[in-house]
């Protein structure tokens, strides 16, 4: 497996993986995959990673800003998705480790992630990397006709933003 920076040519596979996540009903409130231009605008320009096996993207991770206020410039939201057939093979762990390392190089001091509590694999992945539960949002939004809860987890860097 190779982990590399995401390029536009990776987006067909990234969008396929994102669609798989949407279809599970446990990955996102989104109901459709955004066009490359919209996805590209919504993410930070750094810390965009693709996991590639046999020249195919099998997982991806990227950061989004949490606010346009400068005081939160070192805080970012994590997105991490693994293709269904590659789950449980360590790809999420490899992507998260690299994402944390890359985020700290770019001065990100806090990573946060919102997720459905039913997504046990995602919760466990974040816990493994030192994320802690900081919030529970009851019936925060509807997915289809169903109100869904989310949890918020965060990880504070021990190297970035410490002075």
N, C-alpha and C positions, 0 to 999 in steps of 0.2 A: 504494500500500500504506500502510496505517495500522498503527502499533503502539500498542496500548493495554493497560491493566491487565486481567487476566483477571477476568471476572465469572462467576457461576454459569451464566448463560444461554449462555455460550460452551462449556460443558462437552460438549454433544452432539457438536460438531465436534472438540473437543480429544480426546474419547474415540475418535472415528472415526480421527483421525490416530494416536493411540497404538496402536490396534488394527492399523493398517497397519504400524507399526513392529514390533509383536509378530510379525506374520505374516512379516516378512522373515527372522526368525531371527538378525538381526545387531544389534538395537537394545537388547534387554533380556532378562533372565532371566524376566521376568514372562510368564505365559501367559494372563492375562485382564486386562481393563480394570477398574480399581477403580471403585466407586461414587463419585459426587461427594464425599460426606462423607469417605470414606477418603482420596481424593486430596487434598482440602482440608486435612485434618489432617496429612498427611505433608509438606506444603510450608510454607516460610516465608510469612508474611502479606504480605511485600513482594516485589518482584522476580519477579512473575508476569506474563508478557507474552504477548499474542496478536497475531499478524500477520494483518491482515484485508484481503482483496481482494474488492471487490464484495459487501460485507456478509457474507462467509463467512470463518471462521477457516481459514487455510491453513498455519499453523505456530504453535508455542508454545514458550515457554521458562519455566522456573521453577527456584527454588532449594529445596533441602532441607537441614535441619541435618545435620551429620555426627556430632554428639555432643550429649548434654545437659549435659556438663561446661562450666562457664562459661569456662574457658580457651580453648575452641574456639568461642566465640560468634561470632567473626569469620571462621569457615571454613564454607563451604557447598558442597554438591554440585549440579552443573549437570545439568539435564535439558533437552534441546532436540530437538524433533521437527518435521519438515516433511512436509506431505502429499506422497504419491508424485508427483502430477501437477504439483507446484510446486517440486520439487527442481531445483537448478541455476539458479535464477532470482534468487539473491542474498538470499533470505528468511532463510536461516540466518545469513548475515553481518550483516544488519540486526538480527536478534534478538539475536545474540551481542554486538554493539556496544552495544545498549541495555541488555542484561542486565548487562554489565560496569559501565557507567555507573551504572545504578540500584543495583547491589550496593555500589558504593563510596560512594554517597550514604548508604546505610544501614549503613556501617561494616564491610562485609565486606572482609577483607584477603587472604583466600586463597580462590580458587575451585578446586575439584577436580572431576574427572570420570572415572568408570570406563567403559570401553568395550571392545567386542570388537575386537581388532586388525584383523580382516577388514573392519571398517566404515571403509574408507579415506576416505570423504568426511567423516565425523565427526572422524577423526584430523587430516585436513588443515585442517578448520575451526578446531579448537582450536589447532593449530600457528600458523595465520595470526594468531591473537589472543594469541600469546605464551605459550600453555600449553607446558609441557615435560614430557617423560616422566619420571616419578619411580618407577614401579614396574611390575613384570610379575608377574601372579598366575597361576601354572600350574595348570590343571585346578581352578579355584577353585569351580566349580559345574557341575551338569548342566543342560542344556537338552534336555528329552526324555531320550533315552538316551545323549547325547553329552556328555562332559566338555569344558568350554570354558575357555579362557584369557581373561583380561582384562588391560588395561593401565590404569594410573592416570596421568592428566596433571593438572598443577596450574599455576595462574597466581597469582603474588604481586602485589598491587596496589602501584603506585608512589605512591598518594595516601592510601589508607586504612590505618590501623594502622601508620603509619611513625614514631610518636613513642613 
